[in-house]
Amino acid sequence: MQNQFLVLFLLLGLTSIFAQEKGKIILNDTLKAETIDPLRPAKAAFYSAVLPGLGQIYNKKYWKLPLVYGAIGTSAYFYIDNQKNYNVYRDEYKNRLEGKKSDSEFLARLSESQLITAQKGYQRNRDLSALFMVGFYVLNIIDANVDAALSQFNVSEKLAFKPSLNRNEITSENNFGFAMNYTF
């Protein structure tokens, strides 16, 4: 019994040894060493903190500039607009407490509780706009930092992650999936 296993092991082992290809010897080193700047992420974050979008320019990601200025600019616009409307309703409420008549026909029709509700609504929207403005500013800094850090990684064309469509031989159906390939 032991002899049979030994013979079987030797036969399978020898066939697998002969089935392997001989390794190729690479004479030229194909890897290129690139210098990595450890301060690059910090510089990009600093530039974005000084002026929003400057870190994206430093990273040469110019297409992100409209996104940065669009997000911060829209938040600033809504902050200013809500502050202006808040001041209109607050001034109208103060004038009513002083006994003055309103210049606006629309505001004259509103009750005092409606004026207070409108003030609170515009104040809340103004505060949310300020919060979004600060959030987009911080997101701009984080984006510049992460993009600068990730740009130093060596991503080769040999590594691929792509969808694949395989035909199932048994059921004759197409199976969809993702394949990760690395070619040597």
Protein Blocks (a to p, Z undefined) as FASTA:
>chain_A
ZZmmmmmmmmmmmmmmmmpccddddfbdfbdcddddfklmmmmmmmmmmpghklmmmnop
aklmmmmmmmmmmmmmmmmmmmmmmmmmmmmmmmmmnopacfblklmmpcfklmmmmmmm
mmmmmmmmmmmmmmmmmmmmmmmmmmmmmmmpccdfkbccdddddddfklopacdddddd
ddZZ
